[in-house]
């Protein structure tokens, strides 16, 4: 099955020499034990929670009140807001004691799997999507002196309307989620916007790093409550704090009656909590975990109990619009001995569901047109479950790639380097040589050259990729990439290297 092409834009990386600007205004943030400096003459108005009243005239001119802005600053944890109207930019520094901050406290003190999970929370299915953010570039970088920060590029929408775009640096440290955000209004992002962010970010310093405290209660489930069941009882199992108390409160939607089930984790944190459903109904269950001296942890579950029901969940359903040559329909059931049958435009096939309850069907969608899909799950003694899906296969992926290749631009190198904004977000193509590649915190950085000389390489690019593209080093290749700006890299001796930056489109490499 082909992977669906999702263009992911890269960040423009600017590395400055250590030290602060000669002309700068300093701001300190005691809540996170950190400080920052703003370059002189760039930001016309700088607001903090402490000076809102002194800037009442400015706030009023923007159609609001000091009270409303104070509430907003508190709700969003804003520490500083600096306005650059000349460039349609607003710098926002915020720090929140949100759920992530309470559970992680300091991202630098956790293993790579925790960092990976936090990075994925900024993906298409992550929690930030619900808030209106769409991140098209997400990567970790360990900065000297301040530790790990996510480097982010995004667009922000409310009610489907684009509000602004921006670049961010984000970390969790000293018990806060800290975000340094360069917001851009009314236009596309430019390399200069990321440069402006870096000029501020490179002055960011912590005055103190707090030691890791005892973290809140966590819960790792190995057997959870069923979403659907034909049986009146189940057992919840997993691991939490040693000797923690677990209480499950079950509320019936039909009768509003409640039942309580309780248990205690053993000395290693392992627990087993049996639950008995009183009758056929839809239930809301809340599980609370308590441990002395720590904040309680709660989690909610929706449960449907119906005798004769064949419980099933569709993990990956066919989307209304299919753009790939194949699609894998994936499901799960808690019953054994189940037969799964699928009909795709009248053509049927079937299989027995494995003992683990998982099943899948690979659906061939190479032909353009409508796909009527009907999935039926059957087991003797239980009522069949039927799921219907309607999808449409649009332009083939090959045709999409052909169109992309035909429209890809190949500007002269000097033109691209001197006028990068003219090609922002454009798909470009070049023939040349990969000179080096490196995996940094899960993202590939690749140096690419158009020319090979007797002494080395010339007309260099910086490519980024989320996966190893498999390009051979020092061998002629053609690459396709999306222009993201100019990377300015610090060299030994204090000189700087400016390279056009592209986000590699690996499926289009020849």
C-alpha positions as CSV (number, residue, x, y, z in Angstrom):
1,X,0.0,0.0,0.0
2,X,1.4,3.4,-0.9
3,X,1.9,6.0,1.7
4,X,-0.2,9.1,1.3
5,X,1.9,12.2,0.6
6,X,1.5,14.8,3.3
7,X,3.8,17.7,2.7
8,X,5.5,18.7,5.8
9,X,7.3,22.1,5.9
10,X,10.7,22.5,7.5
11,X,11.8,25.1,10.0
12,X,14.5,27.7,9.0
13,X,17.4,27.1,11.3
14,X,19.3,30.2,12.4
15,X,22.2,29.8,14.8
16,X,23.7,33.0,16.3
17,X,26.8,33.5,18.3
18,X,26.4,33.3,22.1
19,X,25.8,36.5,23.9
20,X,23.2,39.3,24.0
21,X,22.7,42.2,21.6
22,X,24.5,45.4,22.5
23,X,21.2,47.3,22.4
24,X,18.4,45.3,24.0
25,X,15.7,45.5,26.6
26,X,15.7,42.7,29.2
27,X,12.6,41.0,30.7
28,X,12.5,38.4,33.5
29,X,9.8,35.8,34.2
30,X,10.0,34.7,37.9
31,X,7.3,32.1,37.5
32,X,9.6,30.0,35.2
33,X,12.9,31.4,36.5
34,X,13.9,32.6,33.1
35,X,14.6,35.8,31.2
36,X,14.9,37.1,27.6
37,X,16.1,40.2,25.7
38,X,14.4,42.0,22.9
39,X,16.4,43.7,20.2
40,X,16.3,47.5,20.3
41,X,13.9,49.3,17.9
42,X,12.0,46.3,16.6
43,X,8.9,46.1,18.8
44,X,6.9,49.3,19.2
45,X,4.7,48.1,22.1
46,X,5.7,45.4,24.7
47,X,3.0,44.3,27.1
48,X,3.3,42.1,30.3
49,X,0.8,41.3,33.0
50,X,2.4,44.0,35.1
51,X,2.1,46.9,32.6
52,X,-1.3,46.4,31.1
53,X,-2.8,49.3,33.1
54,X,0.0,51.6,32.0
55,X,-0.9,50.7,28.3
56,X,-4.6,51.2,28.6
57,X,-4.7,53.7,25.7
58,X,-3.1,51.1,23.4
59,X,-5.4,48.3,24.5
60,X,-8.5,50.6,24.1
61,X,-7.3,51.5,20.5
62,X,-7.5,47.8,19.7
63,X,-11.2,47.7,20.8
64,X,-10.7,46.0,24.2
65,X,-10.3,46.7,27.9
66,X,-7.5,46.2,30.4
67,X,-9.7,43.8,32.3
68,X,-10.4,41.6,29.3
69,X,-6.7,41.5,28.4
70,X,-5.7,40.7,32.0
71,X,-8.2,37.7,32.0
72,X,-6.8,36.5,28.6
73,X,-3.2,36.8,29.8
74,X,-4.1,34.7,32.9
75,X,-6.0,32.1,30.9
76,X,-3.3,31.6,28.3
77,X,-0.3,32.1,30.7
78,X,1.0,35.0,28.6
79,X,4.2,36.5,30.1
80,X,5.0,38.9,27.3
81,X,3.4,40.2,24.1
82,X,5.5,42.3,21.8
83,X,4.1,44.0,18.7
84,X,6.0,44.6,15.4
85,X,3.4,46.3,13.1
86,X,6.0,47.0,10.4
87,X,6.4,43.3,9.7
88,X,2.8,42.2,10.8
89,X,4.3,40.2,13.6
90,X,3.5,39.6,17.3
91,X,5.9,37.9,19.6
92,X,4.1,36.0,22.4
93,X,5.9,34.3,25.3
94,X,3.7,32.1,27.5
95,X,4.0,29.6,30.3
96,X,1.2,27.3,31.5
97,X,1.0,24.7,34.3
98,X,-1.1,22.5,32.0
99,X,-1.6,18.7,32.2
100,X,1.6,18.0,30.3
101,X,3.6,20.3,32.6
102,X,2.2,18.6,35.7
103,X,2.9,15.1,34.4
104,X,6.3,15.7,32.9
105,X,7.7,18.8,34.8
106,X,11.0,18.8,32.9
107,X,11.2,17.2,29.4
108,X,14.9,16.9,29.7
109,X,14.7,14.4,32.5
110,X,12.6,11.9,30.6
111,X,13.7,9.2,28.1
112,X,13.2,9.5,24.3
113,X,9.8,7.7,24.3
114,X,8.3,10.4,26.4
115,X,9.7,13.1,24.2
116,X,8.4,11.3,21.1
117,X,5.0,11.0,22.6
118,X,5.0,14.7,23.4
119,X,6.1,15.5,19.9
120,X,3.3,13.4,18.4
121,X,0.8,15.4,20.4
122,X,1.5,18.2,17.9
123,X,0.6,15.9,14.9
124,X,-2.5,15.8,12.9
125,X,-4.3,13.6,15.5
126,X,-2.8,15.3,18.5
127,X,-4.4,17.4,21.2
128,X,-3.3,20.7,19.7
129,X,-5.4,20.0,16.6
130,X,-8.5,20.3,18.7
131,X,-7.3,23.8,19.7
132,X,-7.1,24.9,16.1
133,X,-3.4,24.4,15.4
134,X,-2.0,22.6,12.4
135,X,1.7,22.0,12.6
136,X,3.5,21.2,9.4
137,X,6.9,20.9,10.9
138,X,7.7,19.4,14.3
139,X,11.2,18.5,15.5
140,X,13.3,18.4,18.7
141,X,16.5,20.3,19.1
142,X,18.8,20.3,22.2
143,X,19.9,23.9,22.5
144,X,23.1,24.7,24.4
145,X,22.3,26.4,27.7
146,X,18.5,25.9,27.7
147,X,17.9,22.3,26.8
148,X,15.4,20.7,24.5
149,X,12.8,22.7,22.6
150,X,10.4,21.7,19.9
151,X,10.9,23.7,16.7
152,X,7.4,24.2,15.2
153,X,5.9,25.8,12.2
154,X,2.1,26.1,12.1
155,X,-1.2,27.7,11.0
156,X,-3.9,28.6,13.5
157,X,-7.7,28.6,12.7
158,X,-10.9,29.4,14.6
159,X,-14.2,28.1,13.2
160,X,-12.4,27.2,10.0
161,X,-11.1,30.7,9.5
162,X,-7.3,31.3,9.3
163,X,-6.3,33.6,12.1
164,X,-2.5,33.6,11.8
165,X,0.6,31.6,11.0
166,X,3.7,31.3,13.0
167,X,6.9,29.7,14.2
168,X,7.2,28.4,17.8
169,X,9.8,27.1,20.2
170,X,8.2,25.0,23.0
171,X,9.5,22.9,26.0
172,X,8.4,21.7,29.4
173,X,10.7,22.9,32.1
174,X,10.4,24.1,35.7
175,X,6.8,22.7,35.8
176,X,5.5,24.8,32.9
177,X,4.8,24.4,29.2
178,X,6.9,27.3,27.8
179,X,6.2,28.6,24.4
180,X,8.0,31.3,22.5
181,X,5.7,32.1,19.6
182,X,6.3,34.4,16.6
183,X,2.8,35.0,15.1
184,X,2.4,36.4,11.6
185,X,-0.8,38.0,10.4
186,X,-2.3,38.6,6.9
187,X,0.4,36.9,4.8
188,X,2.5,33.8,4.3
189,X,5.4,33.0,6.5
190,X,8.9,34.1,5.4
191,X,12.4,33.0,6.4
192,X,12.8,36.5,8.0
193,X,10.0,35.6,10.5
194,X,11.9,32.6,11.8
195,X,15.1,34.7,11.9
196,X,13.2,37.3,14.0
197,X,12.1,34.5,16.4
198,X,15.6,33.2,16.7
199,X,17.1,36.6,17.5
200,X,14.9,36.6,20.6
201,X,15.1,32.9,21.4
202,X,18.9,32.9,21.4
203,X,18.8,35.3,24.4
204,X,16.5,33.1,26.4
205,X,18.1,31.8,29.6
206,X,17.0,30.0,32.7
207,X,18.3,31.5,36.0
208,X,17.5,28.3,37.9
209,X,16.5,24.7,37.0
210,X,14.2,23.1,39.6
211,X,14.8,19.5,40.6
212,X,12.3,16.9,39.6
213,X,9.5,16.6,42.2
214,X,7.4,13.5,42.9
215,X,5.3,13.4,39.8
216,X,1.5,13.0,39.8
217,X,-0.1,9.6,39.7
218,X,0.1,7.8,36.3
219,X,-2.0,4.9,35.1
220,X,-0.9,2.2,32.6
221,X,-3.7,-0.1,31.6
222,X,-3.2,-3.6,30.3
223,X,-6.9,-4.5,30.4
224,X,-9.4,-1.6,30.2
225,X,-13.2,-1.2,30.2
226,X,-14.9,-2.3,27.0
227,X,-16.6,0.2,24.8
228,X,-19.2,-2.5,23.9
229,X,-19.8,-5.8,25.5
230,X,-22.3,-8.7,25.5
231,X,-21.2,-9.8,29.0
232,X,-22.1,-8.3,32.3
233,X,-18.6,-8.4,33.9
234,X,-15.0,-7.5,33.1
235,X,-11.8,-7.0,34.9
236,X,-9.6,-3.9,34.7
237,X,-5.9,-4.5,35.1
238,X,-2.7,-2.4,34.9
239,X,0.0,-0.6,36.9
240,X,0.0,2.6,38.9
241,X,1.6,3.9,42.1
242,X,2.3,1.2,44.7
243,X,-0.5,0.8,47.2
244,X,-2.7,3.3,45.4
245,X,-6.5,3.2,46.0
246,X,-8.7,2.7,42.9
247,X,-12.4,3.5,42.8
248,X,-14.7,3.0,39.8
249,X,-18.0,4.8,40.0
250,X,-20.5,3.3,37.5
251,X,-23.5,5.5,36.5
252,X,-26.4,4.2,34.4
253,X,-27.8,6.5,31.7
254,X,-31.1,4.6,31.8
255,X,-31.8,4.7,35.5
256,X,-29.2,7.3,36.8
257,X,-28.3,4.7,39.5
258,X,-24.7,4.3,40.5
259,X,-22.5,1.4,41.7
260,X,-19.0,1.7,43.2
261,X,-16.2,-0.8,42.8
262,X,-12.9,-0.4,44.6
263,X,-9.5,-2.0,45.0
264,X,-5.9,-1.4,45.9
265,X,-2.7,-1.7,43.9
266,X,0.0,-4.0,45.3
267,X,3.5,-3.0,46.4
268,X,4.7,-3.0,42.8
269,X,1.8,-1.0,41.6
270,X,-0.1,-3.8,39.9
271,X,-3.9,-3.8,40.2
272,X,-6.9,-5.9,39.3
273,X,-10.4,-4.4,39.6
274,X,-13.5,-6.5,38.8
275,X,-16.6,-4.6,37.6
276,X,-20.1,-6.1,37.4
277,X,-22.7,-4.3,35.2
278,X,-26.2,-4.5,36.7
279,X,-28.1,-4.8,33.5
280,X,-28.3,-3.9,29.8
281,X,-27.7,-0.2,29.5
282,X,-25.3,2.5,28.5
283,X,-23.0,3.5,31.3
284,X,-20.5,6.2,32.2
285,X,-17.8,5.0,34.5
286,X,-15.2,7.1,36.2
287,X,-12.0,5.5,37.6
288,X,-10.2,7.5,40.3
289,X,-6.7,6.6,41.5
290,X,-5.6,8.0,44.9
291,X,-2.2,8.0,46.6
292,X,-1.3,9.8,49.8
293,X,0.4,13.2,49.2
294,X,-0.3,13.2,45.4
295,X,-3.1,14.7,43.3
296,X,-5.8,12.3,42.3
297,X,-5.9,10.8,38.8
298,X,-9.3,10.3,37.1
299,X,-10.3,8.7,33.8
300,X,-13.8,8.3,32.2
301,X,-15.2,5.4,30.1
302,X,-18.4,5.0,28.1
303,X,-19.7,1.4,28.1
304,X,-22.5,-0.2,26.2
305,X,-23.8,-3.5,27.5
306,X,-26.3,-5.5,25.4
307,X,-26.9,-9.2,25.5
308,X,-26.3,-10.9,22.2
309,X,-24.2,-7.9,21.0
310,X,-21.1,-8.7,19.0
311,X,-18.8,-6.0,20.2
312,X,-16.6,-4.4,17.6
313,X,-14.7,-1.2,16.8
314,X,-13.4,0.1,13.5
315,X,-9.9,1.3,14.1
316,X,-9.3,2.6,10.5
317,X,-12.4,3.2,8.4
318,X,-12.3,4.1,4.7
319,X,-12.4,7.9,4.3
320,X,-14.9,9.6,2.1
321,X,-12.1,10.6,-0.3
322,X,-9.4,8.1,-1.1
323,X,-6.2,9.3,-2.7
324,X,-4.0,6.1,-2.3
325,X,-3.9,3.0,-4.4
326,X,-5.1,0.8,-1.6
327,X,-6.7,1.2,1.8
328,X,-6.5,-1.1,4.8
329,X,-9.7,-1.3,6.9
330,X,-8.8,-2.3,10.4
331,X,-11.1,-3.5,13.2
332,X,-11.1,-5.1,16.6
333,X,-13.5,-7.3,18.5
334,X,-13.3,-8.8,22.0
335,X,-15.1,-12.0,20.9
336,X,-13.4,-15.1,19.6
337,X,-14.7,-17.3,16.7
338,X,-15.9,-14.3,14.7
339,X,-16.1,-14.4,10.9
340,X,-15.6,-11.1,9.0
341,X,-17.0,-10.6,5.5
342,X,-16.5,-7.6,3.3
343,X,-18.2,-6.6,0.1
344,X,-16.6,-4.0,-2.1
345,X,-18.8,-2.9,-5.0
346,X,-20.5,-6.3,-4.8
347,X,-17.3,-8.4,-4.7
348,X,-17.1,-10.4,-1.5
349,X,-14.4,-12.0,0.5
350,X,-14.2,-13.3,4.1
351,X,-11.8,-14.4,6.8
352,X,-11.8,-15.8,10.3
353,X,-10.8,-13.2,13.0
354,X,-7.7,-14.2,15.0
355,X,-7.6,-15.0,18.7
356,X,-6.5,-11.5,19.5
357,X,-9.7,-10.1,18.0
358,X,-7.9,-8.0,15.4
359,X,-8.8,-8.1,11.7
360,X,-8.1,-6.2,8.5
361,X,-9.0,-6.1,4.8
362,X,-6.8,-4.5,2.1
363,X,-9.0,-2.8,-0.4
364,X,-7.7,-2.2,-3.9
365,X,-8.5,1.4,-4.8
366,X,-6.4,1.8,-7.9
367,X,-9.4,2.5,-10.1
368,X,-11.0,6.0,-10.0
369,X,-14.6,6.0,-8.9
370,X,-17.1,5.1,-6.1
371,X,-16.5,2.4,-3.6
372,X,-19.4,1.0,-1.7
373,X,-18.1,-1.1,1.2
374,X,-20.1,-3.3,3.5
375,X,-18.4,-5.1,6.5
376,X,-20.3,-7.8,8.3
377,X,-19.1,-9.5,11.5
378,X,-20.8,-12.8,12.6
379,X,-20.6,-15.3,15.4
380,X,-23.0,-18.0,16.4
381,X,-25.2,-17.0,19.2
382,X,-24.7,-13.2,18.7
383,X,-26.3,-10.7,16.4
384,X,-24.4,-9.7,13.3
385,X,-22.7,-6.3,13.2
386,X,-22.9,-4.5,9.9
387,X,-20.8,-1.4,9.0
388,X,-21.4,0.5,5.7
389,X,-19.0,2.9,4.1
390,X,-19.1,5.0,0.9
391,X,-15.8,6.3,-0.5
392,X,-14.6,7.8,-3.8
393,X,-11.2,7.3,-5.3
394,X,-10.0,10.4,-7.0
395,X,-7.0,11.1,-9.2
396,X,-4.3,8.4,-9.0
397,X,-1.2,9.0,-7.0
398,X,0.9,8.6,-10.0
399,X,-1.0,11.3,-11.8
400,X,-0.7,13.5,-8.8
401,X,3.0,13.0,-8.8
402,X,3.3,13.6,-12.5
403,X,1.4,16.9,-12.1
404,X,3.7,17.9,-9.3
405,X,6.8,17.0,-11.3
406,X,5.5,18.9,-14.4
407,X,4.8,22.0,-12.3
408,X,8.0,21.9,-10.2
409,X,10.3,24.8,-10.7
410,X,14.1,24.8,-11.2
411,X,15.3,28.4,-10.6
412,X,18.9,29.4,-10.8
413,X,20.8,28.9,-7.6
414,X,21.7,32.6,-7.2
415,X,18.1,33.6,-7.8
416,X,16.8,31.2,-5.2
417,X,19.4,32.3,-2.6
418,X,18.9,36.0,-3.2
419,X,15.1,36.0,-3.6
420,X,13.8,33.0,-1.4
421,X,10.5,34.6,-0.6
422,X,9.4,34.4,-4.3
423,X,9.6,30.6,-4.0
424,X,8.2,30.1,-0.5
425,X,6.2,26.9,-0.3
426,X,6.9,26.1,-4.0
427,X,7.8,22.6,-5.1
428,X,11.3,22.7,-6.7
429,X,13.4,20.1,-8.4
430,X,17.1,19.8,-9.0
431,X,19.7,17.3,-10.1
432,X,22.8,17.0,-8.0
433,X,24.7,15.1,-5.3
434,X,24.0,14.3,-1.6
435,X,27.2,15.2,0.2
436,X,26.2,14.2,3.7
437,X,23.2,13.2,5.8
438,X,22.5,13.0,9.6
439,X,19.7,11.9,11.8
440,X,19.1,14.5,14.6
441,X,16.3,13.8,17.1
442,X,14.3,11.7,14.6
443,X,14.6,14.2,11.7
444,X,17.0,13.8,8.8
445,X,19.2,16.7,7.8
446,X,20.8,16.3,4.3
447,X,23.4,18.5,2.5
448,X,22.8,18.5,-1.3
449,X,24.9,20.2,-4.0
450,X,24.2,21.0,-7.6
451,X,27.8,21.0,-8.7
452,X,30.7,18.7,-8.1
453,X,34.2,20.3,-8.5
454,X,37.8,19.1,-8.3
455,X,38.0,20.4,-4.7
456,X,34.6,19.5,-3.4
457,X,31.0,20.6,-4.0
458,X,29.3,23.9,-4.9
459,X,25.8,25.5,-4.8
460,X,24.7,23.8,-1.7
461,X,21.2,23.1,-0.2
462,X,20.0,22.0,3.2
463,X,17.3,19.3,2.9
464,X,15.1,18.1,5.8
465,X,13.1,14.8,5.9
466,X,11.1,13.0,8.5
467,X,12.4,9.6,7.3
468,X,15.6,8.4,5.8
469,X,15.1,9.0,2.0
470,X,17.7,6.4,1.2
471,X,19.6,8.7,-1.1
472,X,23.1,7.5,-1.9
473,X,26.0,9.9,-1.0
474,X,28.2,11.3,-3.8
475,X,25.9,9.8,-6.5
476,X,23.9,11.9,-9.0
477,X,20.2,12.0,-8.0
478,X,17.1,14.1,-8.7
479,X,15.3,15.5,-5.7
480,X,11.9,17.2,-5.2
481,X,11.3,19.5,-2.3
482,X,9.2,22.3,-0.9
483,X,11.0,25.6,-0.4
484,X,10.9,26.7,3.3
485,X,13.4,29.6,3.3
486,X,17.1,30.1,3.9
487,X,19.1,28.3,6.6
488,X,21.9,30.4,8.1
489,X,24.4,28.1,9.8
490,X,27.2,29.3,12.1
491,X,30.7,28.1,11.0
492,X,34.0,27.9,12.8
493,X,35.7,31.3,13.0
494,X,32.4,33.2,13.3
495,X,31.5,33.1,9.6
496,X,28.0,32.2,8.4
497,X,26.8,29.9,5.7
498,X,23.5,30.7,3.9
499,X,21.8,27.7,2.2
500,X,18.4,27.4,0.5
501,X,16.3,25.1,2.7
502,X,13.9,22.5,1.3
503,X,11.6,19.9,2.9
504,X,12.3,16.8,0.9
505,X,9.4,15.0,-0.8
506,X,10.8,11.4,-0.5
507,X,8.1,9.7,-2.7
508,X,9.2,11.8,-5.6
509,X,12.9,11.1,-5.5
510,X,14.2,9.5,-8.7
